[in-house]
Amino acid sequence: MLFCKPYHPKSLKSLKSLLLSILFFCFCVGHLLAQPLTPKDNGLKEFSIKDPKLGLIRFYVNAENLQKKEPLFIDVNGSGGLPLCLYVKGKGFSEVSFTYNSDIKNAVKKYYHYIILGKPGTRFCDSITTNQDSKHVDRHALVANYKFSKEYNQRLSLGWRVDATKKVITYLIGHGYWDGTQIVAQGYSEGAQVVPSLAVADKRITHVVAIVGSGLNQFYDDIMAWRVKATKGEITQQQAQDSVNAELKRIKDIYHHPDNTKLQYSGHSYKRWASFGLNPPFEQLRKLRIPIYMIAATADKNSPIYGLDYVQLDFIRLGKTNLTYDTCVGCDHALNSSENGKTINHDYFPKILKWLGRD
């Protein structure tokens, strides 16, 4: 029998952290017995598309009701080249962790075909071995030290994620899975930066849900962070200016080498950074006429709310009424807040389903 408990990482430090692809962990502790390591074990069916430009696109669909035509719900996860499943084998124990939120899959299966894509060059599940026992294992370090695949570093960009998802939608429609109604694109963190561009590029998308993404150019977050530190007296104004100057120099180098996959910045290739910096999310969002639901967290250090507040401001300026902007007050990047020393997770999914007309 496996014991599962939710696990939200505490070591996320910046939007560029390698751990931002982790939306949710469920560590299932066993004793080297059978573990849920395959898509089938997790109620998913694996599909793949071989594309001459994009390479092998792996995607996974909720295995229930596959014979039916249903609306599509595409879950676009965060950054990094982690697999959707990680098998940790240590001294006298084994664990399985998931980098997607199975609660979302279970919540939408009554109404939609749930779909999630894997990252390029990344299998559904991979294993990590450690000499530590279950009491002393440093799970954060294991994840942070996980080596993304060579193909991930070479291919991953905003364009890859958008184009691969379009291919998946075309496949599902062509093979009779879609009922002709809704196609919902929900993104978390980096995924929330993907879905605006996806909806602009693919008019078949009917609804966009963006959770703790970005509004402005994500490079601006670090620039603002230095200014805030100086304002709070944590560093001097000159130290802030020196740091901003150094940051801008590096950003300029990224934009001058937008296709470079060997040079790295904060755990990702220049190619990845340049692609996401090409079109700030608010510029894409304001092109859309379809319904948009955005969630921002006021205490989020990974996706600071000031960039997301700008989206709401811009929609007001333009007189656009298709944005629902929801604020999680006191919440971090995982939509957790603290009250009387206790951590409270804010589940927004019932509100999202109601917004979609599925309550």
C-alpha positions in Angstrom: 0.0 0.0 0.0 1.3 3.4 -0.9 1.1 6.5 1.2 0.6 9.8 -0.7 0.9 13.2 0.7 0.9 16.6 -1.1 4.3 18.3 -1.2 4.8 21.9 -2.3 8.5 22.8 -2.8 9.8 25.6 -0.6 13.1 26.3 -2.5 11.6 28.3 -5.4 13.6 31.5 -5.5 12.9 33.2 -8.8 10.9 32.9 -12.0 14.0 31.4 -13.6 14.3 28.6 -11.0 14.7 25.1 -12.3 11.9 24.0 -10.1 9.2 26.1 -11.6 8.0 23.2 -13.7 6.8 21.7 -10.4 3.1 22.5 -9.9 2.4 19.7 -7.5 4.2 16.8 -5.9 2.7 13.7 -4.5 5.4 11.6 -3.0 4.2 8.0 -2.8 6.4 6.1 -0.4 6.7 2.4 -0.8 9.1 -0.4 -0.1 10.4 -1.1 -3.6 7.0 -2.6 -4.5 5.0 -1.9 -7.6 4.9 1.9 -8.2 2.6 3.9 -10.6 5.4 4.7 -13.1 3.5 4.5 -16.4 0.8 6.7 -17.9 -1.6 3.8 -17.7 -0.9 3.5 -13.9 -2.0 7.1 -13.6 -5.1 6.9 -15.7 -3.6 8.4 -18.8 -3.1 7.2 -22.3 0.1 8.1 -24.1 0.1 9.4 -27.7 2.9 10.6 -29.8 3.4 12.6 -33.0 6.6 12.5 -35.0 7.2 15.9 -36.6 10.1 16.7 -38.9 10.5 20.2 -37.3 9.5 19.7 -33.7 10.7 16.1 -33.2 8.8 13.6 -31.1 5.8 15.2 -29.3 4.6 13.1 -26.4 1.2 13.9 -24.9 -1.2 12.2 -22.5 -5.0 12.1 -22.4 -7.2 11.0 -19.5 -8.0 7.4 -20.3 -11.6 7.6 -19.2 -14.3 8.1 -21.8 -11.8 8.1 -24.7 -14.5 6.6 -26.9 -16.6 9.8 -26.5 -16.4 13.1 -28.3 -15.9 15.7 -25.6 -14.6 19.3 -25.1 -10.8 19.5 -24.7 -8.9 20.8 -21.6 -5.2 21.4 -22.3 -3.1 21.7 -19.1 0.1 23.6 -20.0 2.6 23.1 -17.1 5.5 25.2 -15.9 9.1 25.5 -16.9 12.0 23.0 -16.9 12.7 19.7 -18.5 11.5 17.5 -15.7 9.4 14.4 -16.6 5.8 14.3 -15.4 6.8 11.4 -13.1 10.0 10.9 -11.1 10.9 7.6 -9.4 13.3 8.1 -6.5 15.1 5.0 -5.3 17.1 5.3 -2.1 18.4 3.3 0.8 15.5 1.1 1.9 12.8 3.1 0.3 11.3 4.3 -3.0 9.1 7.2 -3.9 7.1 8.4 -6.9 6.6 12.1 -7.5 4.5 13.9 -10.1 5.1 17.3 -11.7 1.5 17.7 -12.8 -1.6 18.1 -10.7 -3.7 15.0 -10.9 -6.4 16.8 -9.0 -7.0 18.9 -12.1 -7.3 15.8 -14.2 -9.8 14.3 -11.9 -11.8 17.5 -11.6 -12.2 18.0 -15.4 -12.7 14.3 -16.5 -16.5 14.6 -16.0 -16.6 17.4 -18.6 -13.5 17.2 -20.8 -10.8 15.2 -22.3 -7.8 16.2 -20.1 -4.6 16.6 -22.1 -1.0 17.4 -21.0 2.1 17.5 -23.1 5.5 16.2 -22.1 8.6 18.4 -22.7 10.8 17.7 -25.8 13.2 14.8 -25.3 11.6 13.9 -22.0 9.9 10.6 -21.2 6.8 10.3 -19.0 8.8 8.9 -16.1 12.5 8.9 -15.1 14.4 7.6 -12.1 16.8 9.1 -9.6 19.0 7.1 -7.3 20.3 8.3 -4.0 22.3 6.7 -1.2 20.3 8.5 1.5 17.4 7.0 3.4 13.9 8.4 3.5 14.5 10.4 6.7 17.6 12.2 5.4 17.0 12.5 1.7 17.1 16.0 0.3 14.3 16.0 -2.2 14.8 19.6 -3.2 18.5 18.9 -4.1 17.5 15.8 -6.1 15.1 17.7 -8.2 17.4 20.7 -8.6 20.3 18.5 -9.7 18.2 16.6 -12.3 19.8 16.9 -15.7 17.4 18.0 -18.4 17.8 16.1 -21.7 20.0 17.5 -24.5 17.0 17.6 -26.8 15.1 19.6 -24.2 17.8 22.3 -24.2 18.0 22.3 -28.0 14.3 22.5 -28.7 12.5 24.1 -25.8 11.2 27.6 -26.7 7.9 29.4 -26.6 7.5 28.6 -30.3 8.0 24.8 -29.6 5.4 24.8 -26.9 2.9 26.7 -29.0 3.5 24.7 -32.2 3.5 21.3 -30.5 0.2 22.0 -28.7 -1.3 23.1 -32.0 -0.2 19.7 -33.5 -1.8 17.9 -30.6 -5.1 19.8 -31.0 -5.2 19.0 -34.7 -4.5 15.3 -34.0 -7.3 15.1 -31.4 -9.8 16.8 -33.7 -8.7 14.7 -36.7 -9.1 11.5 -34.7 -12.6 12.3 -33.5 -12.0 13.2 -29.9 -13.4 16.7 -29.9 -17.2 17.4 -29.7 -16.9 20.8 -31.5 -17.5 22.9 -28.4 -14.9 24.2 -26.0 -11.1 24.0 -26.2 -9.7 25.3 -22.9 -6.0 26.2 -22.6 -4.9 26.5 -19.0 -1.4 27.4 -18.1 0.5 27.6 -14.8 3.6 29.7 -14.3 5.6 29.4 -17.6 2.5 27.7 -19.0 0.5 30.8 -18.3 3.0 32.7 -20.5 2.4 30.0 -23.2 -1.4 30.0 -23.4 -1.8 33.7 -24.6 0.5 33.1 -27.5 -1.2 29.7 -28.2 -4.6 31.3 -28.3 -3.4 34.0 -30.7 -1.8 31.4 -32.9 -4.7 28.9 -32.8 -8.2 30.3 -33.2 -9.7 27.0 -32.1 -9.0 27.9 -28.5 -12.2 29.1 -26.9 -11.1 29.9 -23.3 -7.7 30.8 -21.7 -6.9 30.3 -18.0 -3.6 31.8 -16.9 -2.4 31.1 -13.4 0.5 33.0 -11.8 2.1 33.7 -15.1 3.5 37.1 -16.2 2.1 40.2 -17.7 5.2 42.2 -18.6 8.5 41.0 -20.1 9.7 38.5 -17.5 13.2 40.1 -17.5 11.6 43.1 -15.9 10.9 41.1 -12.7 14.6 41.0 -11.7 15.1 44.6 -12.6 12.2 45.6 -10.4 13.4 43.3 -7.6 16.7 45.3 -7.4 14.8 48.6 -7.2 12.5 47.3 -4.5 15.5 46.1 -2.4 17.0 49.5 -2.6 13.7 51.2 -1.7 13.5 48.9 1.4 17.0 49.8 2.4 18.3 46.2 1.9 21.0 47.5 -0.5 22.1 50.9 -1.5 20.8 52.7 -4.6 24.2 52.4 -6.2 24.3 48.7 -5.6 20.8 48.4 -7.2 21.9 50.4 -10.2 25.1 48.3 -10.6 23.0 45.1 -10.5 20.5 46.5 -13.0 23.3 47.5 -15.4 24.8 44.0 -15.1 21.4 42.4 -15.7 20.7 44.6 -18.8 24.1 43.7 -20.2 23.2 40.0 -19.9 19.7 40.5 -21.3 21.2 42.3 -24.3 23.5 39.4 -24.9 20.5 37.0 -24.8 18.6 39.0 -27.4 21.8 39.2 -29.6 22.0 35.4 -29.5 18.3 34.3 -29.7 18.9 30.8 -31.1 21.9 29.8 -28.9 21.2 26.6 -27.0 24.6 26.3 -25.4 24.7 29.5 -23.5 22.7 29.3 -20.3 21.0 31.9 -18.1 19.5 30.8 -14.8 19.1 27.2 -15.8 17.7 27.7 -19.3 19.2 28.3 -22.7 19.4 31.7 -24.3 17.0 30.3 -26.9 14.4 29.7 -24.3 14.7 33.1 -22.7 14.8 35.0 -26.0 11.7 33.3 -27.2 9.6 34.1 -24.1 10.9 37.7 -24.1 9.9 38.2 -27.7 6.2 39.0 -27.0 5.3 40.0 -23.4 2.1 38.2 -22.4 0.0 41.4 -22.1 0.7 42.2 -25.8 -0.8 38.8 -26.7 -3.6 38.8 -24.2 -5.0 42.1 -25.5 -5.3 40.6 -29.0 -7.8 38.1 -27.7 -11.6 38.4 -27.8 -12.2 35.0 -26.2 -12.8 34.8 -22.4 -9.7 35.0 -20.2 -9.4 34.0 -16.6 -6.3 35.2 -14.8 -5.1 34.4 -11.2 -2.5 36.5 -9.6 -1.0 36.0 -6.1 0.0 39.1 -4.1 2.9 37.4 -2.2 4.3 35.6 -5.2 8.0 36.1 -5.5 8.3 34.0 -8.7 5.6 35.9 -10.7 5.3 39.3 -9.0 1.8 40.7 -9.1 2.8 44.1 -10.5 3.3 42.7 -13.9 -0.1 41.0 -13.8 -1.8 44.0 -12.5 -0.7 45.8 -15.6 -2.8 43.4 -17.7 -5.9 44.5 -15.9 -4.9 48.1 -16.3 -4.3 47.7 -20.0 -7.7 46.0 -20.5 -9.4 48.9 -18.7 -7.6 51.4 -20.9 -8.7 49.5 -24.1 -12.2 49.1 -22.9 -12.0 45.3 -23.2 -14.4 43.2 -21.1 -13.3 39.6 -21.7 -10.9 39.4 -18.7 -11.8 38.0 -15.4 -8.9 38.9 -13.0 -8.8 37.1 -9.7 -6.4 37.9 -6.9 -5.2 35.5 -4.2 -4.4 37.8 -1.4 -1.3 36.8 0.7 -0.6 33.8 -1.6 2.7 32.5 -2.9 3.4 30.9 -6.3 1.7 27.7 -5.3 -1.4 29.7 -4.1 -0.6 29.0 -0.5 -1.1 31.6 2.3 -0.3 31.4 6.0 -2.7 32.1 8.8 -1.9 31.6 12.5 1.2 29.6 11.5 -0.8 27.2 9.3 -0.4 26.9 5.5 -3.7 27.2 3.6 -3.9 26.1 0.0 -6.4 28.1 -2.1 -8.2 25.8 -4.6 -9.4 28.0 -7.4 -10.5 25.1 -9.6 -14.1 25.1 -8.6 -14.3 28.8 -9.5 -12.6 28.0 -12.9 -15.1 25.3 -13.6 -18.0 27.6 -12.7 -16.5 30.3 -15.0 -16.5 27.7 -17.8 -20.1 26.9 -17.1 -19.3 23.5 -15.7 -20.4 23.8 -12.0 
